[in-house]
Amino acid sequence: MQTLTFWLAVLALFALATRVGRRFGMIPVVSQLLAAIACLTPLALWLAEPVWGASAAQLTHTPAIELLYGVCFALLLGHILGDVVDLRVDSRSLRIALPSFAVPFCCGVACAAWLLPPQPWLSVLSLGLLFAITAIPVLYLYLQGIGYPPDDTRRLLHAAILMDLIGWSVFGVAQGSLQPGTLFWPLMAALLPLPLRALGLRNGVAYGLPFFVLMPLLHLYTLNALVFGIAYLLVLASLRLPFRLPLPMPLWRALQDGLCVPLILAVGVLRVDMRAVFEQPDWALLALLLLAPPASKVAGNWLGLHWATPSQPATAKWRESLLLNIRGLTEIVFLNLLFQQALIDATLYVGLLLMSLFCTLLPALLGLRAPTVPLSMQPKETP
């Protein structure tokens, strides 16, 4: 009962933040991020322990919350990937993705190997991937919220999907070298559309429902759920099969803003005991984790955008470099996975969590808006 009361209070806090944010013209995900930073930690420290008699971190590890977390992540990722499932690896998206991934990845590996205390090789690799990730869900929500042109939105999302697919695949292969099942079973599950098509199924819900059943199950068993999600939808796209959410759109919107995004943010922020981390903080390490990932990511993004569209105005390149630096939910999910598997400690978790929230809020703090002339309407370059 105390767990239910606590989470109802958390969801009510996010609902209030969303409502107040709308009055000031904020999109829901921005006001929810602000609520996560400014309100959740005080709520955990001042209310969770004295009132509920348990730490907030303990209240995030109950089986019901773990299952609900997996369902929320499946719903959010499924809706977003379903919207861009017709992924075409064109030259622009690939040219953006390669430097945008490689530069921060190399910076992260260098920081882990040279500047941090000695780490296992899988932890070093994971830190490089955390430097390189772009959050597909929040990037999508942000671009939708500021009215970014659809073709330009698709171009940036396709680049982000390529980056995350590379990152999660590298992690899956590396982890699979130690535990082959973490990669084998998600990839086998992603082939499910093949027997479903052989049965003659053509309804989009028939392919959407198994996706939303398998995603939380894979997450619950600490298998690579994101690799499954991306691979499953790429198989659907290659077979030209339909995919639909098993929910009407009005209900989905309500679930997204009222449950999915708040729960994922809350679990990410509350999972670690921040008071213990800040009792004896390593300020130099926290500063490194706050500054090095966004600096290397923005540099890689700018190089990729310049390579893909050299005639694009410099202001547009910097705007999109900052947008592709958005971290948000994908990074928080990856952080939780690494923390659960003891690949990163609490200090690294907190520093990278604060970095993720800062990078995601930065476009809103700088007041980034959609371009007046979409890139897709600008003259095409001759090859």
Residue pairs with C-beta under 8 A, 6 or more apart in sequence:
2 52
2 53
2 54
2 59
3 52
3 59
3 62
3 64
3 65
5 52
6 48
6 52
6 56
6 59
7 59
7 65
7 263
7 266
9 43
9 47
10 40
10 43
10 262
10 266
11 258
11 259
11 262
11 263
13 35
13 39
13 40
13 43
14 32
14 35
14 258
14 261
14 262
14 265
14 266
15 258
15 262
16 35
17 31
17 32
17 34
17 35
17 39
18 28
18 31
18 32
18 257
20 31
21 27
21 28
21 30
21 31
21 32
21 34
22 28
22 31
26 34
26 364
27 141
27 142
27 145
27 146
27 364
28 141
28 145
28 257
28 261
29 138
29 141
29 142
29 145
29 261
29 328
30 142
30 145
30 361
30 364
32 261
32 262
32 265
33 265
33 328
33 357
33 360
33 361
34 361
36 265
36 266
36 268
36 269
36 357
37 269
37 357
37 361
40 56
40 265
40 266
40 269
40 270
41 269
41 274
43 56
44 55
44 56
44 270
44 274
45 56
45 274
45 275
48 54
48 55
48 56
48 59
49 55
49 56
52 59
55 273
56 270
57 270
57 271
57 272
57 273
59 65
59 270
60 266
60 267
60 270
60 271
61 271
65 263
65 267
66 220
67 216
67 220
68 263
69 219
69 263
69 264
69 267
70 215
70 216
70 217
70 218
70 219
70 220
70 225
71 212
71 215
71 216
72 259
72 260
72 263
72 264
73 215
73 216
73 219
73 225
73 260
73 264
73 329
73 333
74 211
74 212
74 215
74 216
74 219
74 225
74 229
75 212
75 245
75 247
75 252
75 255
75 256
75 260
76 137
76 256
76 260
76 261
76 264
76 329
77 136
77 137
77 215
77 226
77 229
78 208
78 211
78 212
78 215
78 229
78 245
79 245
79 252
79 256
80 136
80 137
80 140
80 157
81 136
81 161
81 229
81 230
81 233
82 208
82 233
82 243
82 244
82 245
83 140
84 140
84 154
84 157
84 158
84 161
85 233
85 234
85 236
85 237
85 243
86 237
87 158
87 161
87 234
87 237
88 158
89 158
89 162
90 158
91 308
92 155
92 159
92 308
92 309
93 155
93 158
93 159
93 162
93 308
94 159
94 162
95 304
95 307
95 308
96 155
96 156
96 159
96 301
96 304
96 305
96 307
96 308
96 324
97 159
97 160
97 162
97 163
97 166
97 304
98 304
99 300
99 301
99 303
99 304
99 307
100 132
100 134
100 159
100 163
100 297
100 300
100 301
100 303
100 304
100 324
101 132
101 162
101 163
101 166
101 167
101 300
102 132
102 300
103 296
103 297
103 299
103 300
103 303
104 128
104 131
104 132
104 293
104 296
104 297
104 299
104 300
105 128
105 129
105 131
105 132
105 167
106 128
106 296
107 128
107 131
107 292
107 293
107 296
108 127
108 128
108 129
108 130
108 131
108 132
108 292
108 293
108 296
109 124
109 125
109 127
109 128
111 127
111 131
111 288
111 292
112 119
112 123
112 124
112 127
112 128
113 119
113 124
115 288
116 127
116 285
116 348
119 127
120 343
122 174
122 175
122 178
122 343
123 338
123 343
123 344
125 170
125 171
125 174
126 171
126 338
126 343
126 344
127 344
127 348
129 167
129 168
129 170
129 171
129 334
130 293
130 331
130 334
130 335
130 338
130 352
131 292
131 293
131 296
131 297
132 163
132 167
132 297
132 300
133 163
133 164
133 167
133 327
133 330
133 331
133 334
134 159
134 160
134 163
134 164
134 297
134 324
134 325
134 326
134 327
134 330
135 160
135 326
135 327
135 328
135 329
135 330
135 331
135 356
135 360
136 157
136 160
136 161
136 164
136 330
137 261
137 328
137 329
137 330
138 326
138 327
138 328
138 329
138 330
138 360
139 156
139 157
139 160
139 323
139 324
139 326
139 328
140 153
140 157
141 261
142 323
142 326
142 363
142 364
143 153
143 156
143 157
143 323
144 153
146 368
146 369
146 370
147 370
148 156
148 370
148 371
149 370
149 371
149 374
149 375
149 376
149 377
151 374
151 375
151 376
152 371
152 374
152 375
152 376
155 375
155 376
156 320
156 323
156 324
159 304
159 324
160 324
161 230
164 226
164 230
164 330
165 227
165 230
168 224
168 226
168 227
168 230
168 334
169 227
171 224
172 182
172 183
172 186
172 224
172 227
173 183
175 182
175 183
175 224
176 182
176 183
176 184
181 223
182 222
182 223
182 224
183 224
183 227
185 218
185 223
186 218
186 223
186 224
186 225
186 227
186 228
186 231
187 227
187 228
187 231
189 214
189 218
189 228
189 232
190 227
190 228
190 231
190 232
190 235
191 235
192 210
192 214
192 232
193 207
193 232
193 235
193 236
193 239
193 241
194 235
194 239
196 206
196 207
196 210
197 239
197 241
201 207
202 241
202 242
203 242
204 242
204 243
204 244
205 244
205 246
207 236
207 241
207 242
207 243
207 244
208 243
208 244
208 245
208 246
209 246
211 229
211 232
211 233
211 243
212 245
212 246
214 228
214 232
215 225
215 228
215 229
216 225
218 224
218 225
218 228
219 225
222 337
222 340
222 341
226 330
226 333
233 243
236 242
236 243
245 252
247 255
261 329
264 329
264 332
264 333
265 329
265 332
267 332
267 336
268 329
268 332
268 333
268 335
268 336
268 353
269 353
271 336
271 339
271 349
272 339
272 346
272 349
272 350
272 353
273 346
274 350
276 346
277 346
277 347
277 350
278 350
281 347
282 347
285 347
285 348
285 351
286 347
286 350
286 351
286 354
288 351
289 348
289 351
289 352
289 354
289 355
290 351
290 354
290 355
290 358
293 352
293 355
293 359
294 325
294 355
294 358
294 359
294 362
297 324
297 325
297 359
298 321
298 322
298 325
301 320
301 321
301 322
301 324
301 325
302 317
302 318
302 321
305 312
305 317
305 320
305 321
306 312
306 317
309 317
309 375
309 381
310 381
311 378
311 381
312 375
312 378
316 371
316 375
319 368
319 371
322 362
322 363
322 366
322 368
323 363
323 368
325 359
325 362
326 359
326 360
326 363
327 355
327 356
327 357
327 359
327 360
328 356
328 360
331 352
331 356
332 353
332 356
335 344
335 349
335 352
335 353
335 356
338 344
338 349
339 346
339 349
344 352
